[in-house]
Amino acid sequence: MDPKEILKYCIEKGVLIDSGALNLLKETGDSESVKLIIEKIRSHSQKKIITETLFEQNREEISKLFLELPNKNQKSLHSLKIKLGLEIEISRVSSFDSQREKSQEQILEGGKSEEDNSSVRVLSTVPVFKKKIDVGDFVKNLRGRFNDLKNILQERQELENLISINKLSKSQRSSIIGIVYNKRVTKNQNILLEVEDLTGTTRVLINQNKPELYQLAEEISLDSVLGFSGFGDREIFFANNLVLPDAAIFNKKQSPVEEYALFLGDIHYGSKLFLGESFDKFIDYLNGKIPNTPEVDKIKYLFLVGDIVSGVGVYPSQQKGLNIDDIEAQFEGIANLLKKIRKDIKIIISPGNHDGVRLLEPQPFLDERYAWPLYNMENVIMTGNPAQINIGAKEDFSGFDISTYHGFSYPYYANNIPAFLEKGLNAPEKIMEYVLKNRHFAPTYSSAQFVPFEEDMLVMKNVPDIFVSGHSHKCAVSSYNNVLLISVATWESKTDFQEKMGNEPDLCKVPMLNLKTRAIKILDFE
């Protein structure tokens, strides 16, 4: 591109550019693409001088800007990407970003195009944590969690005369909202909670003579944000009612078009226990090779909710149970299987604790250094974990909002909440219901590891139409306050660890949802 044209455009936009940055950009032949990247840098950085150093010192942020560009402009900026050392990071545009563009176009056009009438929008992102983590970050994270859940609880009519803890007075009945930081049973068998808000602390007593309230209080986990009604002061508050953030929807959506969504996860490709023959049968089904399956042509969405591969070094001595002990080769193998699926099915993939990403939640997209074969697939859409996705939007129909969470926090509640002790992870739908009631994917800090963003991204701010999880290896379908709950089965035979823990996995079962009728059918490929 002519350097004079670049300089002219920069002057029009009110920015300066140094010779180093000009030399980087001038070798790009497409003027439209150069103008787009200049505009992106200007608007995001708020700087009036574009320098070569700006490119070099902000590679991660520049990578994100490239990801926001249309696919055709990505290709014309290929040489610039190589010079900046960004080629690995942004090659995902060939799959994810192009799919995102297409999905957005479909939504604007009423949810369909001449090629494909399905639509997918990823509604959530996982930002980059840019600094060293310190104690102050966790304080900000907890404050963010408290404020978000407080805003939800403030809408509850049961919390009459709502005040902050520092304004409590024995002379009046009132309600408070607090985060639980300690819980114990007194010698009189009452439950005593220590709670705090941003103004102070108090103890909340749940009397054993109120059986319904007591039973509800038994299931409280630490760090939950709850509402209490009763009377008392800053020393002790006697609760007559306990209010959870809770979740409910009042409109059970139905698509005007008959199409299907399938849900699976915990594939564990690379494990010696991977059930390859059953997975091949599943692929044959999707491709219409199994007779008497007329619905197969209407399958448009396939969700994979974590543990796509078995990973390497996830737990001690794991290598003994691996058929493939290289994670890149594992991703290459599962990609080769998924490539056999017909291309009009959108495959939405989120990570789990075996997939080579950080354990700290929220988890980012699968790492492209290892999962690059999946990024090269045009019908694959990547999300983080947890994620919010909208599918099936059409003209005059908003589509279904789906929350996916792999479920790494679930074993904590299976082993610590009295109501779950008997069945544990063999009843994952009950734990999912618990998560919905608390409006948080991991209410207790010790149930999962966190990236302490100032905004707690594990708060379930918006109630989904469908909530999907994995990790338990159990297939279950349930409903809570009109929210459809789906737990996915596994494609790995029962492990020694599951045998030891008393977990009974469901093998090769696939819930299939008819978006028009909301009917669910469990497909069995075992």
C-alpha positions as CSV (number, residue, x, y, z in Angstrom):
1,M,0.0,0.0,0.0
2,D,1.2,3.5,-0.8
3,P,2.7,5.1,2.3
4,K,1.2,8.4,1.3
5,E,-2.2,6.9,1.4
6,I,-1.6,5.5,4.9
7,L,-0.3,9.0,6.1
8,K,-3.4,10.7,4.5
9,Y,-5.8,8.3,6.3
10,C,-4.0,8.8,9.6
11,I,-4.3,12.6,9.3
12,E,-8.0,12.2,8.5
13,K,-8.4,10.2,11.7
14,G,-6.3,12.6,13.8
15,V,-3.4,10.3,14.5
16,L,0.3,10.3,13.9
17,I,2.3,7.2,12.8
18,D,6.1,6.7,13.1
19,S,8.3,5.4,10.4
20,G,8.6,1.9,12.0
21,A,4.9,1.4,12.0
22,L,4.6,2.8,8.6
23,N,7.1,0.4,7.2
24,L,5.2,-2.5,8.8
25,L,1.9,-1.4,7.2
26,K,3.1,-0.3,3.8
27,E,3.9,-3.8,2.5
28,T,0.3,-4.9,2.9
29,G,-1.4,-4.6,-0.4
30,D,-5.0,-4.2,0.7
31,S,-5.8,-0.6,1.7
32,E,-9.1,-1.5,3.3
33,S,-7.5,-3.9,5.7
34,V,-4.8,-1.4,6.7
35,K,-7.4,1.2,7.4
36,L,-9.4,-1.2,9.5
37,I,-6.5,-2.2,11.7
38,I,-5.5,1.5,12.1
39,E,-9.0,2.3,13.2
40,K,-9.1,-0.6,15.6
41,I,-5.8,0.3,17.2
42,R,-6.9,4.0,17.5
43,S,-10.2,3.3,19.1
44,H,-9.0,0.6,21.5
45,S,-5.7,2.2,22.6
46,Q,-7.0,5.8,22.7
47,K,-3.5,6.8,21.6
48,K,-2.9,9.5,19.0
49,I,0.5,8.2,17.9
50,I,0.8,4.7,16.4
51,T,4.4,3.4,16.8
52,E,6.2,0.2,16.0
53,T,6.8,-0.2,19.8
54,L,3.0,-0.1,20.3
55,F,2.7,-3.2,18.1
56,E,5.6,-5.0,19.8
57,Q,4.6,-4.3,23.4
58,N,0.9,-5.1,23.0
59,R,1.0,-8.3,21.0
60,E,-1.8,-9.9,23.0
61,E,-4.2,-6.9,22.6
62,I,-3.3,-6.6,18.9
63,S,-4.1,-10.3,18.4
64,K,-7.6,-9.7,19.7
65,L,-8.0,-6.8,17.3
66,F,-7.1,-9.0,14.4
67,L,-9.7,-11.5,15.6
68,E,-12.3,-8.8,15.3
69,L,-11.6,-8.3,11.6
70,P,-13.6,-10.0,8.9
71,N,-11.9,-13.1,7.5
72,K,-11.2,-11.7,4.1
73,N,-9.2,-8.9,5.8
74,Q,-7.3,-11.4,7.9
75,K,-5.9,-13.0,4.8
76,S,-4.7,-9.8,3.3
77,L,-2.8,-9.0,6.5
78,H,-1.0,-12.3,6.5
79,S,2.4,-10.9,6.0
80,L,1.9,-8.3,8.8
81,K,0.8,-11.0,11.2
82,I,4.0,-13.0,10.5
83,K,6.2,-10.0,11.1
84,L,4.4,-9.3,14.4
85,G,4.7,-12.9,15.5
86,L,0.9,-13.2,15.7
87,E,0.3,-15.9,13.2
88,I,-0.2,-18.7,15.7
89,E,-2.6,-16.7,17.9
90,I,-4.9,-15.5,15.2
91,S,-5.1,-18.5,12.8
92,R,-8.2,-19.4,14.7
93,V,-10.0,-16.9,12.6
94,S,-10.4,-19.5,9.8
95,S,-12.9,-21.3,12.0
96,F,-14.2,-19.4,15.0
97,D,-14.3,-15.8,13.7
98,S,-15.7,-16.7,10.3
99,Q,-18.4,-18.7,12.0
100,R,-19.1,-15.8,14.3
101,E,-19.5,-13.4,11.3
102,K,-21.8,-15.8,9.5
103,S,-23.9,-16.3,12.7
104,Q,-24.2,-12.6,13.2
105,E,-25.3,-12.1,9.6
106,Q,-27.8,-14.9,10.0
107,I,-29.3,-13.2,13.1
108,L,-29.6,-9.9,11.2
109,E,-31.3,-11.6,8.4
110,G,-33.8,-13.4,10.5
111,G,-31.7,-16.4,11.6
112,K,-31.1,-18.1,8.3
113,S,-29.2,-17.8,5.0
114,E,-29.4,-19.6,1.7
115,E,-26.8,-22.0,2.8
116,D,-27.8,-22.8,6.3
117,N,-30.8,-21.9,8.5
118,S,-29.1,-22.6,11.8
119,S,-27.6,-19.8,13.9
120,V,-25.1,-19.6,16.8
121,R,-24.1,-16.6,18.8
122,V,-21.5,-16.8,21.6
123,L,-22.7,-14.3,24.2
124,S,-19.8,-14.6,26.7
125,T,-16.0,-13.9,26.6
126,V,-13.1,-14.7,28.9
127,P,-10.8,-11.7,29.2
128,V,-7.1,-11.8,29.8
129,F,-5.9,-11.2,33.4
130,K,-3.0,-8.9,32.8
131,K,-1.2,-8.6,36.2
132,K,0.3,-10.7,38.9
133,I,-2.5,-12.0,41.3
134,D,-2.4,-10.6,44.8
135,V,-4.8,-10.6,47.8
136,G,-6.4,-7.4,46.8
137,D,-7.7,-9.1,43.6
138,F,-9.6,-11.7,45.6
139,V,-11.1,-9.0,47.7
140,K,-12.3,-7.1,44.6
141,N,-13.6,-10.4,43.1
142,L,-15.7,-11.2,46.3
143,R,-17.0,-7.6,46.3
144,G,-18.0,-8.0,42.7
145,R,-19.7,-11.3,43.4
146,F,-21.5,-9.8,46.5
147,N,-22.8,-6.8,44.6
148,D,-24.0,-8.8,41.6
149,L,-25.9,-11.3,43.7
150,K,-27.2,-8.5,46.0
151,N,-28.7,-6.8,43.0
152,I,-30.6,-10.1,42.2
153,L,-31.8,-10.6,45.8
154,Q,-33.0,-7.0,46.1
155,E,-35.7,-7.8,43.7
156,R,-37.2,-10.5,45.9
157,Q,-40.4,-9.4,47.6
158,E,-39.8,-11.6,50.6
159,L,-37.0,-9.3,51.8
160,E,-39.2,-6.6,53.4
161,N,-37.6,-3.6,55.1
162,L,-34.2,-4.4,53.6
163,I,-31.3,-2.7,55.4
164,S,-27.5,-3.0,55.6
165,I,-26.0,-4.9,58.6
166,N,-24.7,-1.7,60.3
167,K,-28.3,-0.4,60.6
168,L,-29.7,-3.4,62.3
169,S,-31.8,-2.6,65.4
170,K,-33.7,-4.9,67.9
171,S,-36.7,-2.6,67.7
172,Q,-37.8,-3.6,64.2
173,R,-38.2,-6.6,62.0
174,S,-36.0,-6.3,58.9
175,S,-34.1,-8.1,56.2
176,I,-30.4,-8.2,55.3
177,I,-28.3,-9.6,52.5
178,G,-24.9,-11.1,53.4
179,I,-22.2,-13.4,52.3
180,V,-21.7,-16.5,54.5
181,Y,-18.1,-16.8,55.8
182,N,-18.6,-19.3,58.7
183,K,-21.1,-21.9,59.6
184,R,-21.4,-24.2,62.6
185,V,-24.0,-26.1,64.7
186,T,-24.4,-24.9,68.3
187,K,-24.6,-27.2,71.3
188,N,-28.4,-26.7,71.2
189,Q,-28.3,-28.0,67.6
190,N,-29.2,-24.7,66.0
191,I,-27.3,-23.5,63.0
192,L,-25.3,-20.4,63.5
193,L,-24.0,-18.5,60.4
194,E,-21.6,-15.6,60.4
195,V,-22.4,-13.2,57.5
196,E,-21.2,-9.9,56.3
197,D,-22.0,-7.2,53.8
198,L,-20.0,-4.1,52.9
199,T,-20.9,-2.4,56.1
200,G,-20.3,-5.0,58.8
201,T,-20.9,-8.5,60.2
202,T,-23.5,-10.3,62.3
203,R,-24.4,-13.8,63.4
204,V,-27.5,-15.3,62.0
205,L,-29.2,-18.0,64.1
206,I,-31.4,-20.7,62.4
207,N,-33.5,-22.4,65.1
208,Q,-33.9,-26.2,64.9
209,N,-37.6,-25.8,65.9
210,K,-38.3,-24.4,62.4
211,P,-37.8,-27.6,60.4
212,E,-38.3,-26.3,56.8
213,L,-36.0,-23.3,57.4
214,Y,-33.5,-25.6,59.2
215,Q,-33.4,-28.1,56.3
216,L,-32.8,-25.3,53.9
217,A,-30.0,-23.9,56.1
218,E,-28.3,-27.3,56.2
219,E,-27.6,-26.9,52.5
220,I,-25.9,-23.5,52.8
221,S,-22.4,-23.6,51.6
222,L,-19.7,-21.1,52.6
223,D,-19.4,-17.9,50.4
224,S,-23.0,-18.1,49.4
225,V,-24.8,-14.7,49.1
226,L,-28.2,-15.0,50.8
227,G,-31.1,-12.9,52.1
228,F,-32.4,-13.3,55.7
229,S,-35.6,-11.9,57.2
230,G,-36.1,-11.7,61.0
231,F,-35.1,-9.5,63.9
232,G,-31.9,-8.7,65.8
233,D,-28.9,-6.5,65.8
234,R,-25.2,-6.6,64.9
235,E,-24.5,-9.1,67.6
236,I,-27.1,-11.7,66.6
237,F,-29.9,-11.9,64.0
238,F,-32.8,-14.4,64.5
239,A,-33.9,-15.6,61.0
240,N,-37.5,-16.4,60.2
241,N,-36.9,-16.7,56.5
242,L,-34.0,-17.6,54.2
243,V,-34.0,-16.3,50.6
244,L,-31.7,-17.6,47.9
245,P,-30.9,-15.7,44.6
246,D,-32.7,-18.5,42.8
247,A,-33.4,-18.8,39.1
248,A,-36.7,-19.1,37.1
249,I,-38.0,-18.4,33.7
250,F,-41.7,-17.9,32.9
251,N,-41.7,-18.5,29.1
252,K,-40.8,-21.9,27.9
253,K,-39.6,-21.1,24.4
254,Q,-40.4,-23.2,21.4
255,S,-38.8,-22.7,18.0
256,P,-41.1,-22.1,15.0
257,V,-38.8,-24.5,13.1
258,E,-38.2,-28.2,13.8
259,E,-34.5,-28.7,14.4
260,Y,-32.5,-30.6,16.9
261,A,-29.6,-30.0,19.3
262,L,-27.4,-32.8,20.7
263,F,-25.4,-32.6,23.9
264,L,-22.3,-34.6,24.8
265,G,-18.9,-34.3,26.5
266,D,-16.3,-36.2,28.5
267,I,-15.2,-38.0,25.4
268,H,-11.7,-38.5,26.8
269,Y,-10.1,-39.2,23.4
270,G,-6.6,-40.7,24.0
271,S,-7.6,-42.8,27.0
272,K,-7.2,-46.6,26.7
273,L,-10.8,-46.7,27.9
274,F,-12.1,-44.5,25.1
275,L,-15.1,-46.2,23.4
276,G,-14.1,-45.7,19.8
277,E,-16.5,-48.1,18.2
278,S,-19.5,-46.5,19.9
279,F,-18.3,-43.0,18.8
280,D,-17.9,-44.2,15.2
281,K,-21.5,-45.5,15.4
282,F,-22.6,-42.0,16.6
283,I,-20.9,-40.4,13.7
284,D,-22.5,-42.8,11.3
285,Y,-25.9,-41.8,12.8
286,L,-25.2,-38.1,12.3
287,N,-24.3,-38.8,8.7
288,G,-27.6,-40.7,8.0
289,K,-26.0,-44.1,7.7
290,I,-28.2,-45.8,10.2
291,P,-31.7,-46.7,8.9
292,N,-35.0,-45.5,10.2
293,T,-33.6,-42.2,11.6
294,P,-35.6,-39.6,9.7
295,E,-34.9,-36.9,12.3
296,V,-31.1,-36.9,11.6
297,D,-31.4,-34.3,8.8
298,K,-32.8,-31.8,11.2
299,I,-29.9,-32.0,13.6
300,K,-28.2,-28.6,13.5
301,Y,-26.3,-28.2,16.8
302,L,-23.8,-30.4,18.6
303,F,-22.5,-29.3,22.0
304,L,-19.3,-30.7,23.4
305,V,-19.0,-29.6,27.1
306,G,-15.5,-30.3,28.1
307,D,-12.9,-33.1,28.5
308,I,-12.8,-33.6,24.8
309,V,-9.5,-35.3,25.2
310,S,-8.0,-37.2,28.1
311,G,-5.0,-34.8,28.4
312,V,-1.6,-35.6,29.8
313,G,-0.4,-35.3,33.4
314,V,-3.8,-34.4,34.7
315,Y,-3.3,-36.6,37.7
316,P,-0.4,-38.8,39.0
317,S,0.4,-41.9,36.9
318,Q,-2.2,-40.9,34.3
319,Q,0.2,-42.0,31.5
320,K,-0.5,-45.7,32.4
321,G,-4.1,-45.3,31.3
322,L,-3.3,-43.4,28.0
323,N,-3.4,-44.9,24.5
324,I,-2.0,-41.6,23.2
325,D,0.4,-39.8,25.5
326,D,0.7,-36.5,23.5
327,I,-2.0,-33.9,23.9
328,E,-1.5,-32.5,20.4
329,A,-1.9,-35.9,18.9
330,Q,-5.0,-36.4,21.0
331,F,-6.6,-33.3,19.6
332,E,-5.5,-34.3,16.1
333,G,-7.2,-37.7,16.6
334,I,-10.5,-36.3,17.9
335,A,-10.5,-33.7,15.1
336,N,-10.1,-36.4,12.5
337,L,-13.3,-38.1,13.9
338,L,-15.3,-34.8,14.1
339,K,-14.3,-33.9,10.5
340,K,-16.3,-36.9,9.4
341,I,-19.5,-35.3,10.7
342,R,-21.5,-33.5,7.9
343,K,-20.6,-29.8,7.7
344,D,-24.1,-28.3,8.2
345,I,-24.0,-29.3,11.9
346,K,-22.5,-26.5,14.1
347,I,-20.1,-28.0,16.7
348,I,-19.9,-25.8,19.8
349,I,-16.8,-26.8,22.0
350,S,-16.0,-25.6,25.5
351,P,-13.0,-26.9,27.6
352,G,-12.9,-29.1,30.7
353,N,-10.2,-29.9,33.2
354,H,-8.5,-32.5,31.0
355,D,-8.2,-30.3,27.9
356,G,-4.8,-28.6,28.4
357,V,-6.1,-25.2,29.6
358,R,-5.7,-23.6,33.0
359,L,-7.7,-25.1,35.9
360,L,-8.5,-21.6,37.1
361,E,-12.1,-20.7,36.1
362,P,-13.3,-19.1,34.0
363,Q,-11.3,-21.1,31.5
364,P,-10.4,-19.7,28.1
365,F,-10.8,-21.3,24.7
366,L,-8.9,-24.5,24.0
367,D,-5.2,-23.7,23.5
368,E,-4.5,-23.4,19.8
369,R,-1.0,-24.7,20.2
370,Y,-2.4,-28.1,20.9
371,A,-6.0,-28.0,19.6
372,W,-5.1,-26.4,16.2
373,P,-6.8,-29.2,14.2
374,L,-10.1,-28.2,15.7
375,Y,-9.5,-24.6,14.9
376,N,-9.1,-25.5,11.2
377,M,-12.6,-26.9,11.1
378,E,-15.1,-24.4,9.6
379,N,-18.1,-25.7,11.5
380,V,-16.5,-25.6,14.9
381,I,-17.2,-22.7,17.3
382,M,-15.1,-22.3,20.4
383,T,-16.2,-21.0,23.8
384,G,-14.7,-20.6,27.2
385,N,-16.0,-22.3,30.4
386,P,-18.5,-21.4,31.6
387,A,-20.2,-20.0,28.5
388,Q,-23.4,-18.5,27.3
389,I,-24.6,-19.3,23.8
390,N,-27.7,-18.4,21.8
391,I,-28.9,-20.9,19.2
392,G,-31.8,-21.2,16.8
393,A,-32.8,-17.5,16.5
394,K,-35.2,-16.9,13.7
395,E,-37.3,-14.0,12.5
396,D,-39.7,-13.1,15.4
397,F,-38.0,-15.7,17.6
398,S,-35.1,-14.8,19.9
399,G,-33.6,-18.3,20.1
400,F,-32.6,-20.4,23.1
401,D,-30.1,-19.1,25.6
402,I,-27.9,-21.9,26.8
403,S,-25.4,-21.9,29.7
404,T,-22.6,-24.5,29.6
405,Y,-20.4,-25.3,32.5
406,H,-18.2,-28.4,32.6
407,G,-18.8,-28.9,36.3
408,F,-15.4,-29.1,38.0
409,S,-16.9,-27.7,41.2
410,Y,-19.6,-30.4,41.5
411,P,-17.6,-33.0,43.5
412,Y,-17.2,-30.5,46.3
413,Y,-21.0,-30.2,46.7
414,A,-21.5,-33.9,46.2
415,N,-19.2,-34.5,49.2
416,N,-20.2,-31.6,51.5
417,I,-23.9,-30.8,51.1
418,P,-26.0,-33.3,53.3
419,A,-28.8,-33.7,50.7
420,F,-26.2,-34.9,48.1
421,L,-24.1,-37.3,50.3
422,E,-26.1,-40.4,49.5
423,K,-26.0,-40.2,45.7
424,G,-23.1,-37.8,45.1
425,L,-22.2,-37.4,41.5
426,N,-24.7,-40.1,40.5
427,A,-27.4,-37.4,40.7
428,P,-25.7,-34.4,38.9
429,E,-29.1,-32.8,38.1
430,K,-29.6,-32.1,41.8
431,I,-26.2,-30.3,42.0
432,M,-27.1,-28.3,38.9
433,E,-30.3,-27.3,40.6
434,Y,-28.3,-26.2,43.6
435,V,-26.1,-24.1,41.3
436,L,-29.2,-22.4,39.8
437,K,-30.6,-21.7,43.3
438,N,-27.3,-19.9,44.2
439,R,-27.0,-18.3,40.8
440,H,-23.3,-19.1,40.8
441,F,-21.4,-22.0,39.1
442,A,-19.2,-22.5,42.2
443,P,-20.6,-20.7,45.2
444,T,-17.9,-21.9,47.6
445,Y,-14.4,-20.6,46.9
446,S,-12.7,-23.9,47.7
447,S,-14.9,-25.8,45.3
448,A,-13.0,-24.5,42.3
449,Q,-9.9,-22.4,41.5
450,F,-10.7,-18.9,40.4
451,V,-9.1,-16.2,38.3
452,P,-10.0,-13.2,40.5
453,F,-11.4,-10.8,37.9
454,E,-13.0,-7.7,39.4
455,E,-16.2,-9.0,37.9
456,D,-17.0,-12.5,39.1
457,M,-17.6,-14.3,35.8
458,L,-19.0,-17.4,37.5
459,V,-22.1,-15.4,38.7
460,M,-25.1,-16.5,36.6
461,K,-26.5,-13.1,36.0
462,N,-28.9,-14.2,33.3
463,V,-31.1,-17.2,33.7
464,P,-30.7,-19.5,30.7
465,D,-33.4,-21.6,28.9
466,I,-31.1,-24.6,29.0
467,F,-28.3,-25.4,31.4
468,V,-25.8,-28.1,30.3
469,S,-22.9,-29.7,32.3
470,G,-20.5,-32.6,32.2
471,H,-17.8,-33.9,34.5
472,S,-20.0,-36.4,36.4
473,H,-20.1,-38.8,33.5
474,K,-23.8,-39.2,34.2
475,C,-26.6,-38.7,31.7
476,A,-29.5,-36.9,33.3
477,V,-32.4,-34.6,32.1
478,S,-34.5,-32.6,34.5
479,S,-36.2,-29.2,34.9
480,Y,-36.1,-26.5,37.6
481,N,-38.4,-23.5,37.4
482,N,-38.8,-24.1,33.7
483,V,-35.0,-24.2,33.1
484,L,-34.1,-27.4,31.3
485,L,-31.1,-29.2,32.9
486,I,-29.0,-31.6,30.9
487,S,-26.0,-33.5,32.2
488,V,-24.0,-35.4,29.6
489,A,-22.7,-39.0,29.6
490,T,-19.2,-40.1,28.9
491,W,-17.4,-42.0,26.1
492,E,-14.9,-43.6,28.5
493,S,-15.4,-46.9,30.3
494,K,-15.6,-46.9,34.1
495,T,-12.2,-46.0,35.7
496,D,-10.6,-47.3,38.8
497,F,-11.1,-43.9,40.5
498,Q,-14.9,-44.0,39.7
499,E,-15.0,-47.6,41.1
500,K,-13.3,-46.4,44.3
501,M,-15.7,-43.4,44.7
502,G,-18.9,-45.3,43.9
503,N,-19.6,-43.4,40.7
504,E,-21.6,-45.2,38.0
505,P,-20.9,-43.6,34.6
506,D,-23.5,-43.6,31.8
507,L,-21.8,-44.6,28.6
508,C,-22.4,-43.3,25.1
509,K,-25.8,-41.7,25.8
510,V,-26.7,-38.5,23.9
511,P,-29.7,-36.3,24.9
512,M,-31.4,-34.9,21.7
513,L,-33.6,-31.9,22.1
514,N,-36.3,-31.0,19.6
515,L,-36.3,-27.2,19.6
516,K,-39.8,-27.0,18.3
517,T,-41.6,-29.3,20.7
518,R,-39.0,-29.3,23.5
519,A,-39.3,-33.1,23.5
520,I,-36.1,-34.9,24.6
521,K,-34.9,-38.3,23.4
522,I,-31.9,-40.1,24.8
523,L,-29.9,-41.8,22.0
524,D,-27.9,-44.8,23.1
525,F,-24.7,-45.8,21.2
526,E,-23.3,-48.2,23.8
